[in-house]
Amino acid sequence: MSRSPGGRRPPDPLKAAEAAFKKVTAKPVEGPLKAPAIPGVKETVPLRIDQDILEYFQEDGPGWQDRINAALRKAAGK
């Protein structure tokens, strides 16, 4: 007994099952890979810091950006 094209069963159940399996097991397409961090390379980023905090780090003169970086690294547990 064959079913009509409008029936409930797909024309080729094996292909339909393989397509369904592939759909749920395929890895999602990922965006571009993030480049690995290079040790010691600094990146310029805009950063908003409260004025009093900025003044605190600038009190000791040059090197204030390195001091902020060190404080952030310590806060991050690195």
PyMOL Python script that loads the backbone (N, CA, C, O; Angstrom):
from pymol import cmd

cmd.read_pdbstr("""\
ATOM      1  N   MET A   1       0.841  -1.164   0.000  1.00  0.00           N
ATOM      2  CA  MET A   1       0.000   0.000   0.000  1.00  0.00           C
ATOM      3  C   MET A   1       0.893   1.236   0.000  1.00  0.00           C
ATOM      4  O   MET A   1       1.686   1.411   0.925  1.00  0.00           O
ATOM      5  N   SER A   2       0.787   2.089  -1.001  1.00  0.00           N
ATOM      6  CA  SER A   2       1.624   3.280  -1.076  1.00  0.00           C
ATOM      7  C   SER A   2       0.819   4.490  -0.639  1.00  0.00           C
ATOM      8  O   SER A   2      -0.405   4.527  -0.766  1.00  0.00           O
ATOM      9  N   ARG A   3       1.526   5.461  -0.131  1.00  0.00           N
ATOM     10  CA  ARG A   3       0.866   6.672   0.343  1.00  0.00           C
ATOM     11  C   ARG A   3       0.918   7.745  -0.744  1.00  0.00           C
ATOM     12  O   ARG A   3       1.796   7.733  -1.608  1.00  0.00           O
ATOM     13  N   SER A   4      -0.003   8.638  -0.686  1.00  0.00           N
ATOM     14  CA  SER A   4      -0.028   9.729  -1.653  1.00  0.00           C
ATOM     15  C   SER A   4       1.023  10.762  -1.288  1.00  0.00           C
ATOM     16  O   SER A   4       1.464  10.802  -0.139  1.00  0.00           O
ATOM     17  N   PRO A   5       1.446  11.614  -2.246  1.00  0.00           N
ATOM     18  CA  PRO A   5       2.460  12.629  -1.956  1.00  0.00           C
ATOM     19  C   PRO A   5       2.070  13.564  -0.809  1.00  0.00           C
ATOM     20  O   PRO A   5       2.948  14.102  -0.135  1.00  0.00           O
ATOM     21  N   GLY A   6       0.787  13.763  -0.580  1.00  0.00           N
ATOM     22  CA  GLY A   6       0.345  14.657   0.491  1.00  0.00           C
ATOM     23  C   GLY A   6       0.187  13.936   1.813  1.00  0.00           C
ATOM     24  O   GLY A   6      -0.327  14.519   2.768  1.00  0.00           O
ATOM     25  N   GLY A   7       0.620  12.662   1.900  1.00  0.00           N
ATOM     26  CA  GLY A   7       0.455  11.879   3.114  1.00  0.00           C
ATOM     27  C   GLY A   7       1.396  12.318   4.226  1.00  0.00           C
ATOM     28  O   GLY A   7       2.157  13.270   4.057  1.00  0.00           O
ATOM     29  N   ARG A   8       1.348  11.644   5.335  1.00  0.00           N
ATOM     30  CA  ARG A   8       2.144  12.000   6.504  1.00  0.00           C
ATOM     31  C   ARG A   8       3.580  11.525   6.408  1.00  0.00           C
ATOM     32  O   ARG A   8       4.461  12.129   7.018  1.00  0.00           O
ATOM     33  N   ARG A   9       3.839  10.481   5.676  1.00  0.00           N
ATOM     34  CA  ARG A   9       5.166   9.918   5.590  1.00  0.00           C
ATOM     35  C   ARG A   9       5.934  10.578   4.439  1.00  0.00           C
ATOM     36  O   ARG A   9       5.388  10.719   3.345  1.00  0.00           O
ATOM     37  N   PRO A  10       7.202  10.989   4.669  1.00  0.00           N
ATOM     38  CA  PRO A  10       7.987  11.592   3.580  1.00  0.00           C
ATOM     39  C   PRO A  10       8.264  10.544   2.499  1.00  0.00           C
ATOM     40  O   PRO A  10       8.232   9.343   2.769  1.00  0.00           O
ATOM     41  N   PRO A  11       8.540  11.011   1.258  1.00  0.00           N
ATOM     42  CA  PRO A  11       8.791  10.081   0.157  1.00  0.00           C
ATOM     43  C   PRO A  11       9.942   9.123   0.469  1.00  0.00           C
ATOM     44  O   PRO A  11       9.879   7.952   0.094  1.00  0.00           O
ATOM     45  N   ASP A  12      10.985   9.594   1.142  1.00  0.00           N
ATOM     46  CA  ASP A  12      12.121   8.738   1.481  1.00  0.00           C
ATOM     47  C   ASP A  12      12.398   8.891   2.978  1.00  0.00           C
ATOM     48  O   ASP A  12      13.119   9.806   3.375  1.00  0.00           O
ATOM     49  N   PRO A  13      11.840   8.016   3.810  1.00  0.00           N
ATOM     50  CA  PRO A  13      11.993   8.153   5.267  1.00  0.00           C
ATOM     51  C   PRO A  13      13.446   8.144   5.725  1.00  0.00           C
ATOM     52  O   PRO A  13      13.775   8.824   6.697  1.00  0.00           O
ATOM     53  N   LEU A  14      14.325   7.400   5.061  1.00  0.00           N
ATOM     54  CA  LEU A  14      15.729   7.347   5.460  1.00  0.00           C
ATOM     55  C   LEU A  14      16.392   8.713   5.270  1.00  0.00           C
ATOM     56  O   LEU A  14      17.094   9.195   6.159  1.00  0.00           O
ATOM     57  N   LYS A  15      16.169   9.330   4.113  1.00  0.00           N
ATOM     58  CA  LYS A  15      16.753  10.659   3.868  1.00  0.00           C
ATOM     59  C   LYS A  15      16.180  11.683   4.841  1.00  0.00           C
ATOM     60  O   LYS A  15      16.909  12.547   5.328  1.00  0.00           O
ATOM     61  N   ALA A  16      14.891  11.597   5.127  1.00  0.00           N
ATOM     62  CA  ALA A  16      14.264  12.534   6.060  1.00  0.00           C
ATOM     63  C   ALA A  16      14.862  12.371   7.459  1.00  0.00           C
ATOM     64  O   ALA A  16      15.124  13.361   8.143  1.00  0.00           O
ATOM     65  N   ALA A  17      15.078  11.122   7.883  1.00  0.00           N
ATOM     66  CA  ALA A  17      15.662  10.867   9.202  1.00  0.00           C
ATOM     67  C   ALA A  17      17.098  11.373   9.266  1.00  0.00           C
ATOM     68  O   ALA A  17      17.501  11.968  10.265  1.00  0.00           O
ATOM     69  N   GLU A  18      17.876  11.140   8.200  1.00  0.00           N
ATOM     70  CA  GLU A  18      19.261  11.626   8.170  1.00  0.00           C
ATOM     71  C   GLU A  18      19.298  13.148   8.213  1.00  0.00           C
ATOM     72  O   GLU A  18      20.133  13.727   8.908  1.00  0.00           O
ATOM     73  N   ALA A  19      18.404  13.799   7.481  1.00  0.00           N
ATOM     74  CA  ALA A  19      18.362  15.267   7.479  1.00  0.00           C
ATOM     75  C   ALA A  19      17.998  15.795   8.865  1.00  0.00           C
ATOM     76  O   ALA A  19      18.584  16.770   9.335  1.00  0.00           O
ATOM     77  N   ALA A  20      17.030  15.151   9.518  1.00  0.00           N
ATOM     78  CA  ALA A  20      16.637  15.583  10.863  1.00  0.00           C
ATOM     79  C   ALA A  20      17.778  15.392  11.850  1.00  0.00           C
ATOM     80  O   ALA A  20      18.014  16.254  12.697  1.00  0.00           O
ATOM     81  N   PHE A  21      18.491  14.267  11.752  1.00  0.00           N
ATOM     82  CA  PHE A  21      19.625  13.998  12.633  1.00  0.00           C
ATOM     83  C   PHE A  21      20.731  15.022  12.419  1.00  0.00           C
ATOM     84  O   PHE A  21      21.301  15.548  13.375  1.00  0.00           O
ATOM     85  N   LYS A  22      21.027  15.298  11.152  1.00  0.00           N
ATOM     86  CA  LYS A  22      22.078  16.256  10.827  1.00  0.00           C
ATOM     87  C   LYS A  22      21.725  17.644  11.361  1.00  0.00           C
ATOM     88  O   LYS A  22      22.594  18.378  11.833  1.00  0.00           O
ATOM     89  N   LYS A  23      20.446  17.991  11.279  1.00  0.00           N
ATOM     90  CA  LYS A  23      19.998  19.313  11.732  1.00  0.00           C
ATOM     91  C   LYS A  23      20.229  19.508  13.233  1.00  0.00           C
ATOM     92  O   LYS A  23      20.632  20.591  13.657  1.00  0.00           O
ATOM     93  N   VAL A  24      19.980  18.480  14.032  1.00  0.00           N
ATOM     94  CA  VAL A  24      20.118  18.636  15.488  1.00  0.00           C
ATOM     95  C   VAL A  24      21.521  18.337  15.990  1.00  0.00           C
ATOM     96  O   VAL A  24      21.838  18.673  17.131  1.00  0.00           O
ATOM     97  N   THR A  25      22.368  17.720  15.184  1.00  0.00           N
ATOM     98  CA  THR A  25      23.716  17.402  15.651  1.00  0.00           C
ATOM     99  C   THR A  25      24.797  18.256  15.016  1.00  0.00           C
ATOM    100  O   THR A  25      25.956  18.184  15.425  1.00  0.00           O
ATOM    101  N   ALA A  26      24.443  19.064  14.024  1.00  0.00           N
ATOM    102  CA  ALA A  26      25.443  19.904  13.363  1.00  0.00           C
ATOM    103  C   ALA A  26      25.886  21.007  14.316  1.00  0.00           C
ATOM    104  O   ALA A  26      25.078  21.552  15.068  1.00  0.00           O
ATOM    105  N   LYS A  27      27.170  21.327  14.280  1.00  0.00           N
ATOM    106  CA  LYS A  27      27.703  22.412  15.102  1.00  0.00           C
ATOM    107  C   LYS A  27      27.210  23.738  14.530  1.00  0.00           C
ATOM    108  O   LYS A  27      27.175  23.910  13.312  1.00  0.00           O
ATOM    109  N   PRO A  28      26.827  24.678  15.399  1.00  0.00           N
ATOM    110  CA  PRO A  28      26.395  25.982  14.890  1.00  0.00           C
ATOM    111  C   PRO A  28      27.567  26.715  14.241  1.00  0.00           C
ATOM    112  O   PRO A  28      28.725  26.545  14.626  1.00  0.00           O
ATOM    113  N   VAL A  29      27.235  27.522  13.261  1.00  0.00           N
ATOM    114  CA  VAL A  29      28.260  28.313  12.579  1.00  0.00           C
ATOM    115  C   VAL A  29      28.723  29.400  13.535  1.00  0.00           C
ATOM    116  O   VAL A  29      27.914  30.169  14.055  1.00  0.00           O
ATOM    117  N   GLU A  30      30.019  29.458  13.760  1.00  0.00           N
ATOM    118  CA  GLU A  30      30.574  30.451  14.674  1.00  0.00           C
ATOM    119  C   GLU A  30      31.110  31.629  13.879  1.00  0.00           C
ATOM    120  O   GLU A  30      31.449  31.501  12.703  1.00  0.00           O
ATOM    121  N   GLY A  31      31.180  32.769  14.536  1.00  0.00           N
ATOM    122  CA  GLY A  31      31.729  33.958  13.906  1.00  0.00           C
ATOM    123  C   GLY A  31      33.230  33.820  13.732  1.00  0.00           C
ATOM    124  O   GLY A  31      33.791  32.755  13.990  1.00  0.00           O
ATOM    125  N   PRO A  32      33.879  34.879  13.300  1.00  0.00           N
ATOM    126  CA  PRO A  32      35.324  34.810  13.115  1.00  0.00           C
ATOM    127  C   PRO A  32      36.027  34.514  14.437  1.00  0.00           C
ATOM    128  O   PRO A  32      35.607  34.978  15.498  1.00  0.00           O
ATOM    129  N   LEU A  33      37.092  33.744  14.355  1.00  0.00           N
ATOM    130  CA  LEU A  33      37.838  33.381  15.553  1.00  0.00           C
ATOM    131  C   LEU A  33      38.559  34.597  16.120  1.00  0.00           C
ATOM    132  O   LEU A  33      39.090  35.426  15.382  1.00  0.00           O
ATOM    133  N   LYS A  34      38.565  34.682  17.442  1.00  0.00           N
ATOM    134  CA  LYS A  34      39.266  35.767  18.124  1.00  0.00           C
ATOM    135  C   LYS A  34      40.759  35.450  18.120  1.00  0.00           C
ATOM    136  O   LYS A  34      41.176  34.345  18.468  1.00  0.00           O
ATOM    137  N   ALA A  35      41.535  36.419  17.727  1.00  0.00           N
ATOM    138  CA  ALA A  35      42.989  36.227  17.694  1.00  0.00           C
ATOM    139  C   ALA A  35      43.497  36.031  19.120  1.00  0.00           C
ATOM    140  O   ALA A  35      43.021  36.702  20.036  1.00  0.00           O
ATOM    141  N   PRO A  36      44.448  35.130  19.326  1.00  0.00           N
ATOM    142  CA  PRO A  36      44.986  34.924  20.670  1.00  0.00           C
ATOM    143  C   PRO A  36      45.718  36.172  21.158  1.00  0.00           C
ATOM    144  O   PRO A  36      46.338  36.897  20.380  1.00  0.00           O
ATOM    145  N   ALA A  37      45.627  36.398  22.462  1.00  0.00           N
ATOM    146  CA  ALA A  37      46.299  37.554  23.045  1.00  0.00           C
ATOM    147  C   ALA A  37      47.807  37.363  22.981  1.00  0.00           C
ATOM    148  O   ALA A  37      48.320  36.267  23.207  1.00  0.00           O
ATOM    149  N   ILE A  38      48.497  38.432  22.675  1.00  0.00           N
ATOM    150  CA  ILE A  38      49.956  38.412  22.618  1.00  0.00           C
ATOM    151  C   ILE A  38      50.452  39.025  23.926  1.00  0.00           C
ATOM    152  O   ILE A  38      50.123  40.171  24.228  1.00  0.00           O
ATOM    153  N   PRO A  39      51.234  38.285  24.700  1.00  0.00           N
ATOM    154  CA  PRO A  39      51.707  38.801  25.985  1.00  0.00           C
ATOM    155  C   PRO A  39      52.495  40.099  25.814  1.00  0.00           C
ATOM    156  O   PRO A  39      53.324  40.227  24.912  1.00  0.00           O
ATOM    157  N   GLY A  40      52.221  41.047  26.691  1.00  0.00           N
ATOM    158  CA  GLY A  40      52.976  42.295  26.700  1.00  0.00           C
ATOM    159  C   GLY A  40      52.482  43.347  25.728  1.00  0.00           C
ATOM    160  O   GLY A  40      52.985  44.470  25.739  1.00  0.00           O
ATOM    161  N   VAL A  41      51.514  43.018  24.891  1.00  0.00           N
ATOM    162  CA  VAL A  41      50.995  43.997  23.929  1.00  0.00           C
ATOM    163  C   VAL A  41      49.836  44.729  24.586  1.00  0.00           C
ATOM    164  O   VAL A  41      48.927  44.107  25.136  1.00  0.00           O
ATOM    165  N   LYS A  42      49.876  46.033  24.524  1.00  0.00           N
ATOM    166  CA  LYS A  42      48.823  46.859  25.110  1.00  0.00           C
ATOM    167  C   LYS A  42      47.853  47.271  24.005  1.00  0.00           C
ATOM    168  O   LYS A  42      48.239  47.417  22.845  1.00  0.00           O
ATOM    169  N   GLU A  43      46.610  47.454  24.378  1.00  0.00           N
ATOM    170  CA  GLU A  43      45.590  47.876  23.443  1.00  0.00           C
ATOM    171  C   GLU A  43      44.987  49.180  23.938  1.00  0.00           C
ATOM    172  O   GLU A  43      44.682  49.318  25.122  1.00  0.00           O
ATOM    173  N   THR A  44      44.817  50.121  23.046  1.00  0.00           N
ATOM    174  CA  THR A  44      44.213  51.395  23.397  1.00  0.00           C
ATOM    175  C   THR A  44      42.698  51.236  23.375  1.00  0.00           C
ATOM    176  O   THR A  44      42.120  50.818  22.372  1.00  0.00           O
ATOM    177  N   VAL A  45      42.059  51.577  24.507  1.00  0.00           N
ATOM    178  CA  VAL A  45      40.605  51.495  24.607  1.00  0.00           C
ATOM    179  C   VAL A  45      40.080  52.739  25.312  1.00  0.00           C
ATOM    180  O   VAL A  45      40.730  53.266  26.215  1.00  0.00           O
ATOM    181  N   PRO A  46      38.917  53.204  24.904  1.00  0.00           N
ATOM    182  CA  PRO A  46      38.312  54.310  25.660  1.00  0.00           C
ATOM    183  C   PRO A  46      37.792  53.769  26.980  1.00  0.00           C
ATOM    184  O   PRO A  46      37.129  52.732  27.006  1.00  0.00           O
ATOM    185  N   LEU A  47      38.081  54.449  28.063  1.00  0.00           N
ATOM    186  CA  LEU A  47      37.690  53.978  29.385  1.00  0.00           C
ATOM    187  C   LEU A  47      37.251  55.171  30.218  1.00  0.00           C
ATOM    188  O   LEU A  47      37.980  56.156  30.337  1.00  0.00           O
ATOM    189  N   ARG A  48      36.069  55.081  30.788  1.00  0.00           N
ATOM    190  CA  ARG A  48      35.569  56.179  31.615  1.00  0.00           C
ATOM    191  C   ARG A  48      35.853  55.856  33.079  1.00  0.00           C
ATOM    192  O   ARG A  48      35.398  54.840  33.605  1.00  0.00           O
ATOM    193  N   ILE A  49      36.612  56.738  33.724  1.00  0.00           N
ATOM    194  CA  ILE A  49      37.009  56.549  35.123  1.00  0.00           C
ATOM    195  C   ILE A  49      36.597  57.804  35.891  1.00  0.00           C
ATOM    196  O   ILE A  49      36.726  58.922  35.392  1.00  0.00           O
ATOM    197  N   ASP A  50      36.105  57.603  37.100  1.00  0.00           N
ATOM    198  CA  ASP A  50      35.747  58.756  37.930  1.00  0.00           C
ATOM    199  C   ASP A  50      36.973  59.642  38.119  1.00  0.00           C
ATOM    200  O   ASP A  50      38.098  59.155  38.229  1.00  0.00           O
ATOM    201  N   GLN A  51      36.735  60.957  38.155  1.00  0.00           N
ATOM    202  CA  GLN A  51      37.821  61.935  38.238  1.00  0.00           C
ATOM    203  C   GLN A  51      38.702  61.712  39.458  1.00  0.00           C
ATOM    204  O   GLN A  51      39.924  61.812  39.360  1.00  0.00           O
ATOM    205  N   ASP A  52      38.098  61.408  40.615  1.00  0.00           N
ATOM    206  CA  ASP A  52      38.905  61.228  41.823  1.00  0.00           C
ATOM    207  C   ASP A  52      39.815  60.009  41.718  1.00  0.00           C
ATOM    208  O   ASP A  52      40.922  60.024  42.257  1.00  0.00           O
ATOM    209  N   ILE A  53      39.379  58.972  41.048  1.00  0.00           N
ATOM    210  CA  ILE A  53      40.202  57.775  40.867  1.00  0.00           C
ATOM    211  C   ILE A  53      41.363  58.096  39.930  1.00  0.00           C
ATOM    212  O   ILE A  53      42.501  57.701  40.185  1.00  0.00           O
ATOM    213  N   LEU A  54      41.074  58.808  38.855  1.00  0.00           N
ATOM    214  CA  LEU A  54      42.130  59.194  37.915  1.00  0.00           C
ATOM    215  C   LEU A  54      43.181  60.058  38.611  1.00  0.00           C
ATOM    216  O   LEU A  54      44.381  59.849  38.429  1.00  0.00           O
ATOM    217  N   GLU A  55      42.732  61.019  39.402  1.00  0.00           N
ATOM    218  CA  GLU A  55      43.666  61.883  40.127  1.00  0.00           C
ATOM    219  C   GLU A  55      44.525  61.070  41.098  1.00  0.00           C
ATOM    220  O   GLU A  55      45.713  61.351  41.257  1.00  0.00           O
ATOM    221  N   TYR A  56      43.932  60.066  41.747  1.00  0.00           N
ATOM    222  CA  TYR A  56      44.679  59.221  42.675  1.00  0.00           C
ATOM    223  C   TYR A  56      45.845  58.544  41.960  1.00  0.00           C
ATOM    224  O   TYR A  56      46.969  58.549  42.462  1.00  0.00           O
ATOM    225  N   PHE A  57      45.585  57.966  40.800  1.00  0.00           N
ATOM    226  CA  PHE A  57      46.642  57.261  40.070  1.00  0.00           C
ATOM    227  C   PHE A  57      47.648  58.223  39.445  1.00  0.00           C
ATOM    228  O   PHE A  57      48.803  57.852  39.238  1.00  0.00           O
ATOM    229  N   GLN A  58      47.234  59.442  39.144  1.00  0.00           N
ATOM    230  CA  GLN A  58      48.145  60.417  38.532  1.00  0.00           C
ATOM    231  C   GLN A  58      48.991  61.165  39.561  1.00  0.00           C
ATOM    232  O   GLN A  58      49.953  61.838  39.188  1.00  0.00           O
ATOM    233  N   GLU A  59      48.656  61.062  40.841  1.00  0.00           N
ATOM    234  CA  GLU A  59      49.388  61.775  41.891  1.00  0.00           C
ATOM    235  C   GLU A  59      50.880  61.471  41.872  1.00  0.00           C
ATOM    236  O   GLU A  59      51.683  62.372  42.116  1.00  0.00           O
ATOM    237  N   ASP A  60      51.272  60.253  41.596  1.00  0.00           N
ATOM    238  CA  ASP A  60      52.678  59.864  41.618  1.00  0.00           C
ATOM    239  C   ASP A  60      53.390  60.126  40.296  1.00  0.00           C
ATOM    240  O   ASP A  60      54.531  59.703  40.112  1.00  0.00           O
ATOM    241  N   GLY A  61      52.723  60.823  39.370  1.00  0.00           N
ATOM    242  CA  GLY A  61      53.377  61.207  38.118  1.00  0.00           C
ATOM    243  C   GLY A  61      53.313  60.136  37.042  1.00  0.00           C
ATOM    244  O   GLY A  61      52.415  59.294  37.026  1.00  0.00           O
ATOM    245  N   PRO A  62      54.301  60.190  36.132  1.00  0.00           N
ATOM    246  CA  PRO A  62      54.309  59.262  34.999  1.00  0.00           C
ATOM    247  C   PRO A  62      54.222  57.807  35.458  1.00  0.00           C
ATOM    248  O   PRO A  62      54.712  57.438  36.525  1.00  0.00           O
ATOM    249  N   GLY A  63      53.589  57.003  34.626  1.00  0.00           N
ATOM    250  CA  GLY A  63      53.391  55.600  34.946  1.00  0.00           C
ATOM    251  C   GLY A  63      52.004  55.314  35.501  1.00  0.00           C
ATOM    252  O   GLY A  63      51.704  54.187  35.897  1.00  0.00           O
ATOM    253  N   TRP A  64      51.149  56.355  35.529  1.00  0.00           N
ATOM    254  CA  TRP A  64      49.827  56.176  36.108  1.00  0.00           C
ATOM    255  C   TRP A  64      48.991  55.146  35.339  1.00  0.00           C
ATOM    256  O   TRP A  64      48.186  54.437  35.943  1.00  0.00           O
ATOM    257  N   GLN A  65      49.171  55.053  34.021  1.00  0.00           N
ATOM    258  CA  GLN A  65      48.420  54.055  33.250  1.00  0.00           C
ATOM    259  C   GLN A  65      48.855  52.641  33.615  1.00  0.00           C
ATOM    260  O   GLN A  65      48.030  51.730  33.693  1.00  0.00           O
ATOM    261  N   ASP A  66      50.160  52.463  33.839  1.00  0.00           N
ATOM    262  CA  ASP A  66      50.660  51.155  34.266  1.00  0.00           C
ATOM    263  C   ASP A  66      50.116  50.798  35.648  1.00  0.00           C
ATOM    264  O   ASP A  66      49.808  49.636  35.914  1.00  0.00           O
ATOM    265  N   ARG A  67      49.998  51.796  36.531  1.00  0.00           N
ATOM    266  CA  ARG A  67      49.463  51.543  37.871  1.00  0.00           C
ATOM    267  C   ARG A  67      47.985  51.146  37.801  1.00  0.00           C
ATOM    268  O   ARG A  67      47.544  50.259  38.532  1.00  0.00           O
ATOM    269  N   ILE A  68      47.226  51.800  36.923  1.00  0.00           N
ATOM    270  CA  ILE A  68      45.822  51.422  36.741  1.00  0.00           C
ATOM    271  C   ILE A  68      45.748  49.999  36.202  1.00  0.00           C
ATOM    272  O   ILE A  68      44.935  49.200  36.665  1.00  0.00           O
ATOM    273  N   ASN A  69      46.597  49.680  35.222  1.00  0.00           N
ATOM    274  CA  ASN A  69      46.617  48.342  34.641  1.00  0.00           C
ATOM    275  C   ASN A  69      46.929  47.293  35.711  1.00  0.00           C
ATOM    276  O   ASN A  69      46.305  46.233  35.748  1.00  0.00           O
ATOM    277  N   ALA A  70      47.899  47.597  36.579  1.00  0.00           N
ATOM    278  CA  ALA A  70      48.271  46.663  37.645  1.00  0.00           C
ATOM    279  C   ALA A  70      47.108  46.470  38.620  1.00  0.00           C
ATOM    280  O   ALA A  70      46.852  45.353  39.070  1.00  0.00           O
ATOM    281  N   ALA A  71      46.405  47.559  38.946  1.00  0.00           N
ATOM    282  CA  ALA A  71      45.266  47.459  39.860  1.00  0.00           C
ATOM    283  C   ALA A  71      44.139  46.637  39.233  1.00  0.00           C
ATOM    284  O   ALA A  71      43.498  45.842  39.921  1.00  0.00           O
ATOM    285  N   LEU A  72      43.894  46.820  37.947  1.00  0.00           N
ATOM    286  CA  LEU A  72      42.857  46.044  37.256  1.00  0.00           C
ATOM    287  C   LEU A  72      43.256  44.568  37.162  1.00  0.00           C
ATOM    288  O   LEU A  72      42.418  43.680  37.320  1.00  0.00           O
ATOM    289  N   ARG A  73      44.533  44.320  36.903  1.00  0.00           N
ATOM    290  CA  ARG A  73      45.017  42.938  36.826  1.00  0.00           C
ATOM    291  C   ARG A  73      44.841  42.237  38.175  1.00  0.00           C
ATOM    292  O   ARG A  73      44.439  41.074  38.224  1.00  0.00           O
ATOM    293  N   LYS A  74      45.144  42.952  39.281  1.00  0.00           N
ATOM    294  CA  LYS A  74      44.997  42.386  40.613  1.00  0.00           C
ATOM    295  C   LYS A  74      43.515  42.122  40.908  1.00  0.00           C
ATOM    296  O   LYS A  74      43.165  41.082  41.467  1.00  0.00           O
ATOM    297  N   ALA A  75      42.652  43.067  40.531  1.00  0.00           N
ATOM    298  CA  ALA A  75      41.208  42.900  40.745  1.00  0.00           C
ATOM    299  C   ALA A  75      40.658  41.726  39.950  1.00  0.00           C
ATOM    300  O   ALA A  75      39.707  41.073  40.379  1.00  0.00           O
ATOM    301  N   ALA A  76      41.256  41.455  38.789  1.00  0.00           N
ATOM    302  CA  ALA A  76      40.814  40.343  37.950  1.00  0.00           C
ATOM    303  C   ALA A  76      41.389  39.016  38.427  1.00  0.00           C
ATOM    304  O   ALA A  76      41.026  37.961  37.907  1.00  0.00           O
ATOM    305  N   GLY A  77      42.286  39.061  39.414  1.00  0.00           N
ATOM    306  CA  GLY A  77      42.885  37.839  39.947  1.00  0.00           C
ATOM    307  C   GLY A  77      43.965  37.261  39.059  1.00  0.00           C
ATOM    308  O   GLY A  77      44.172  36.047  39.035  1.00  0.00           O
ATOM    309  N   LYS A  78      44.652  38.122  38.329  1.00  0.00           N
ATOM    310  CA  LYS A  78      45.715  37.631  37.429  1.00  0.00           C
ATOM    311  C   LYS A  78      47.067  38.100  37.880  1.00  0.00           C
ATOM    312  O   LYS A  78      48.073  37.784  37.245  1.00  0.00           O
TER     313      LYS A  78
END
""", "prot")
cmd.dss("prot")
cmd.show_as("cartoon", "prot")
cmd.util.cbc("prot")
cmd.orient("prot")
